[in-house]
Amino acid sequence: AHNRLDALGGPALRCIQDCSRLLGYGRYGAHLLRNCLRTLPHRDGDYRAAQAVPYLPHGLDLRVFHPGVPLEQADESFQTWTRMVAPDALRIGAVATNQPRKDFGLLFETVAALRVQGHAIALWLHTDFLTRVWDIGELASTCGLNPREVAVFTEDLTDTQLAARYGWSDVTIAPGLGEGFGYPIAESLACGTPVVHGRYAGGAELVPHPRWLVSPRAYRLESVYALERPVLQPEEMAAAVLAAARWKRLAPELATAYCSGAVEHLDWK
């Protein structure tokens, strides 16, 4: 995330000032670093403010994350849950750690909004803690979601097991409130599954289709860095989820090729 100067401040800015060379990862990171240089009182003149900041993206092993990984290669607990899912349910996935900048409230309210609209839903969430910054059980209860509709997993997975989960899904939701590079975004796309995300920070540059990016309705300030965090509407997220999921169902080969093609440049080779 960035502050209202579209840069960073505080200790982070002072750290950047002490660096003789900078390398961003992703366009967003390089953009922030360039803006930080412009705001610094440079000890050696202003020459660095005019410098371009190079960047490299992270990458994926596309021998593992690719379309067509069958459900049979998923973990047994996930396969057991899928047998309870209604045939017509929207299959929604999410991978996120239980921390402040992951908006689990938005995730669950989005799924609840789809349910209110009359859609059968099936959400799987892979996270690290059931209760930490967010209480996942409390969110599910508050939103009126039952275990057939929501399954939460915390156990370790192999990449192949995760790829099988992505492949089973119609769409995934990336609930981050500021990503430099969102691995779950890239992984889902590599497996041919659309991703819905906020139009904000580095995660947005990975999502290929504008209809899958939801514009913030407002911004709030957070932490000692006074970072801007986006505020998104669950109903607008739900509309984007529905559009992406329907496209994958109606034109699965086209949607799969479009998604995986959007991240093929990230292959480690």
Secondary structure as the mmCIF struct_conf table of DSSP 4:
data_model
#
loop_
_struct_conf.conf_type_id
_struct_conf.id
_struct_conf.beg_label_comp_id
_struct_conf.beg_label_asym_id
_struct_conf.beg_label_seq_id
_struct_conf.end_label_comp_id
_struct_conf.end_label_asym_id
_struct_conf.end_label_seq_id
TURN_TY1_P TURN_TY1_P1 ARG A 4 LEU A 5
BEND BEND1 ASP A 6 ALA A 7
HELX_RH_AL_P HELX_RH_AL_P1 GLY A 10 GLN A 17
TURN_TY1_P TURN_TY1_P2 ASP A 18 ASP A 18
BEND BEND2 SER A 20 ARG A 21
STRN STRN1 GLY A 24 GLY A 24
BEND BEND3 TYR A 25 TYR A 25
HELX_RH_AL_P HELX_RH_AL_P2 GLY A 26 THR A 39
BEND BEND4 LEU A 40 LEU A 40
TURN_TY1_P TURN_TY1_P3 ARG A 43 ASP A 44
BEND BEND5 ASP A 46 ASP A 46
HELX_RH_3T_P HELX_RH_3T_P1 TYR A 47 ALA A 50
BEND BEND6 GLN A 51 GLN A 51
STRN STRN2 TYR A 55 TYR A 55
STRN STRN3 LEU A 60 LEU A 60
TURN_TY1_P TURN_TY1_P4 LEU A 62 VAL A 64
BEND BEND7 PHE A 65 PHE A 65
TURN_TY1_P TURN_TY1_P5 PRO A 67 GLY A 68
HELX_RH_3T_P HELX_RH_3T_P2 LEU A 71 GLN A 73
BEND BEND8 ALA A 74 ALA A 74
HELX_RH_AL_P HELX_RH_AL_P3 GLU A 76 THR A 82
TURN_TY1_P TURN_TY1_P6 ARG A 83 MET A 84
BEND BEND9 VAL A 85 VAL A 85
TURN_TY1_P TURN_TY1_P7 PRO A 87 ASP A 88
STRN STRN4 LEU A 90 VAL A 95
BEND BEND10 ASN A 98 GLN A 99
TURN_TY1_P TURN_TY1_P8 PRO A 100 ARG A 101
STRN STRN5 LYS A 102 LYS A 102
HELX_RH_AL_P HELX_RH_AL_P4 PHE A 104 VAL A 116
TURN_TY1_P TURN_TY1_P9 GLN A 117 GLY A 118
STRN STRN6 ILE A 121 HIS A 126
BEND BEND11 ASP A 128 ASP A 128
BEND BEND12 LEU A 130 LEU A 130
STRN STRN7 THR A 131 THR A 131
BEND BEND13 ARG A 132 TRP A 134
STRN STRN8 ASP A 135 ASP A 135
HELX_RH_AL_P HELX_RH_AL_P5 ILE A 136 THR A 142
TURN_TY1_P TURN_TY1_P10 CYS A 143 GLY A 144
TURN_TY1_P TURN_TY1_P11 PRO A 147 GLU A 149
STRN STRN9 VAL A 150 PHE A 153
BEND BEND14 GLU A 155 GLU A 155
HELX_RH_AL_P HELX_RH_AL_P6 ASP A 159 TRP A 168
BEND BEND15 ASP A 170 ASP A 170
STRN STRN10 VAL A 171 ILE A 173
STRN STRN11 GLY A 176 GLY A 176
BEND BEND16 LEU A 177 GLY A 178
BEND BEND17 GLY A 180 PHE A 181
HELX_RH_AL_P HELX_RH_AL_P7 TYR A 183 ALA A 190
TURN_TY1_P TURN_TY1_P12 CYS A 191 GLY A 192
STRN STRN12 VAL A 195 GLY A 198
BEND BEND18 ARG A 199 ARG A 199
TURN_TY1_P TURN_TY1_P13 ALA A 201 ALA A 201
HELX_RH_3T_P HELX_RH_3T_P3 GLY A 202 GLU A 205
TURN_TY1_P TURN_TY1_P14 LEU A 206 LEU A 206
HELX_RH_3T_P HELX_RH_3T_P4 PRO A 210 TRP A 212
STRN STRN13 LEU A 213 VAL A 214
BEND BEND19 ARG A 217 ARG A 217
STRN STRN14 ALA A 218 GLU A 222
TURN_TY1_P TURN_TY1_P15 SER A 223 ALA A 226
STRN STRN15 LEU A 227 VAL A 231
HELX_RH_AL_P HELX_RH_AL_P8 PRO A 234 LEU A 250
BEND BEND20 ALA A 251 ALA A 251
HELX_RH_AL_P HELX_RH_AL_P9 PRO A 252 ALA A 262
TURN_TY1_P TURN_TY1_P16 VAL A 263 VAL A 263
HELX_RH_3T_P HELX_RH_3T_P5 GLU A 264 LEU A 266
STRN STRN16 ASP A 267 ASP A 267
#
